[in-house]
Amino acid sequence: MAETKKTEEILTYKGKPLVRCGDEIYYGSMEDPYVIRMQIKTKKEVNGVEIADKVTVQLMATDPYLSPRKQLVKSSEKKGLYLAMDIADIWLERALAGK
């Protein structure tokens, strides 16, 4: 029997991986020193479609030897996924550039 290999493409945003698991979205590569975690706190319905309303954005260090409290570098709450993605990209770019 021939096996068919299913290749899944990873969704990216500005060249970095974007992975969603339920109401959590991870932006960036776990191989990098920092990654962004976005948690959708509340949702609202607009024209019959459910969209994110309040989103918590967290810049986190990926070092597994740090305590969870020390892994969290920055945190903010934004209204809407667009604003959350905007600040997430800025924070991640600055953190990876060492600024």
C-alpha positions in Angstrom: 0.0 0.0 0.0 1.2 3.4 -0.8 1.1 5.9 1.9 -0.1 9.4 1.2 1.9 12.0 3.0 -0.2 14.9 4.2 1.7 18.1 4.3 0.4 20.8 6.4 1.4 24.4 5.7 2.0 26.5 8.8 0.3 29.8 8.7 2.7 32.7 8.9 2.4 36.5 9.5 5.3 38.6 8.3 7.5 35.5 7.9 6.9 34.2 11.4 4.8 31.1 12.4 1.3 31.8 13.7 -0.3 28.9 15.6 -3.7 28.9 17.2 -5.0 26.4 19.8 -8.5 27.3 21.0 -8.4 30.9 22.3 -4.6 31.1 22.4 -2.5 32.3 19.5 1.3 31.9 19.5 3.3 34.1 17.2 7.0 33.4 16.5 9.3 30.4 16.5 10.0 28.5 19.7 13.6 28.2 18.5 14.0 32.0 18.9 14.7 33.6 22.4 11.2 35.2 22.5 7.7 34.4 21.4 4.3 36.1 21.6 1.3 34.5 23.3 -2.1 36.1 22.7 -5.1 35.0 24.7 -8.6 35.9 23.5 -10.4 37.0 26.7 -13.8 38.0 25.3 -15.6 37.7 21.9 -18.4 39.6 20.3 -20.8 38.9 17.4 -20.7 41.2 14.4 -23.0 40.5 11.5 -23.4 36.9 12.6 -19.6 36.3 12.9 -17.9 35.9 16.3 -14.7 38.0 16.6 -12.2 38.7 19.3 -13.0 41.6 21.5 -10.3 41.7 24.3 -7.0 40.1 23.7 -4.1 39.8 26.1 -0.7 40.1 24.5 2.4 38.7 26.3 6.0 38.7 25.2 7.6 35.6 26.7 11.1 34.2 26.8 11.4 30.7 25.5 14.2 29.6 27.9 12.8 26.4 29.5 15.0 26.9 32.6 13.4 30.2 33.6 10.5 30.1 36.0 7.1 30.9 34.5 7.1 34.3 36.2 10.5 35.2 34.8 9.5 34.0 31.3 6.9 36.8 31.0 8.7 40.0 29.8 5.8 42.3 28.8 2.0 42.1 28.9 -0.8 44.3 27.6 -4.5 44.0 26.8 -5.8 45.3 23.5 -9.2 45.7 22.0 -9.4 43.5 18.9 -7.1 41.1 17.2 -5.8 43.7 14.7 -4.4 45.9 17.5 -3.0 42.8 19.3 -1.2 41.6 16.2 0.2 45.1 15.6 1.8 45.4 19.0 2.8 41.7 19.0 4.8 42.2 15.8 6.5 45.4 17.2 7.4 43.7 20.5 8.7 40.6 18.9 10.8 42.4 16.3 12.4 44.6 19.0 13.1 41.7 21.4 14.7 39.6 18.7 16.8 42.6 17.5 18.0 43.0 21.1 16.6 46.5 21.7 
